[in-house]
Every structure is written in C-alpha cells, then in structure tokens.
Amino acid sequence: MLRIAQTIRLLPEHREEYLALHREVWPGVEAALRAAKVRNYSIFLRGETLFSYFEYDGQDFDADMASIAADPETRRWWQLTDPCQAPWPDSGVGGRWSDLTEIWHLSEGGDA
C-alpha cells in the first residue's frame, strides 16, 4: 500500500465555491478514483492550505494516475477546482499538488 500526502493553497476568493463542490463530489470523479485503485482519500483544510491523503493499492501508479487524468468527467471537474487553487512553487512536473515526504507511520499490529 502506497500512502500519498499532498498540499496546495486554496485561494480565499474561491473558498466557498471549492467547499461547495466538495460537498457533492461528482459520482463519475469518485468512480475514476476507485477504478485507479485510490482508496481512503481525504482532503483537509487549515486556513488557506489544503492537505490531501490517499492510499494506492495498485501495481502501476503512473498508469493509474494517467487514467484519472484522461477521464473526461474528472477533466471537467478540474476545470472547476483548478481555478480555486494556487500551487506551491515546488509542485513539480505533471502535478499541481506538492508531495509531502512521509517521516513516520504507526503501523497496525505490534506488541501490545
């Protein structure tokens, strides 16, 4: 299981629009994520900073992420959400959200 955490800025003038969109995420967008083996996906907000977390349980991350990017409904969704966001300067090639480095994880199990 691959755990992915990312961050991006939310433009204050688009805050309510972005929150309204995420109160009713389109079923097709959710279906594309599930088909790409994305699980346990959450987006959090603190001030003007968005933080996302998801788990990936597939075998070909790049191909599965490309399938999301190629999905017509997801592309229409991004036309609405992208203008609400401001990428950090280090968002990197091919992505708007900046990846965060995992430094610690409490795994299941262990000695109790």
Residue pairs with C-beta under 8 A, 6 or more apart in sequence:
1 55
1 56
1 57
2 55
2 56
2 57
2 61
3 53
3 54
3 55
3 56
3 102
3 105
4 52
4 53
4 54
4 55
4 56
4 99
5 51
5 52
5 53
5 99
5 100
5 102
6 51
6 52
6 53
6 97
6 98
6 99
6 100
7 49
7 50
7 51
7 52
7 88
7 97
7 98
7 100
8 49
8 50
8 52
8 85
8 86
8 87
8 88
8 91
8 96
8 97
8 98
9 48
9 49
9 50
9 85
9 86
9 87
9 88
10 18
10 45
10 48
10 49
10 50
10 84
10 85
10 86
11 48
11 83
11 84
11 85
11 86
12 48
14 83
14 84
14 85
15 48
15 84
17 80
17 84
18 81
18 84
18 85
19 45
21 77
21 80
21 81
21 84
22 43
25 77
26 73
26 77
28 71
28 73
28 74
29 71
29 73
29 74
29 77
32 67
32 68
32 71
32 73
32 74
33 41
33 54
33 68
35 67
36 58
36 64
36 65
36 67
36 68
37 56
37 57
37 58
37 64
38 54
38 55
38 56
38 64
38 68
39 54
39 55
39 56
39 57
40 53
40 54
40 55
41 52
41 53
41 54
41 55
42 52
42 53
42 54
43 50
43 51
43 52
44 50
44 51
44 52
44 53
45 51
50 85
51 100
52 97
56 64
58 64
68 74
69 75
82 96
85 96
87 96
87 97
87 98
88 98
90 98
91 97
91 98
92 98
92 99
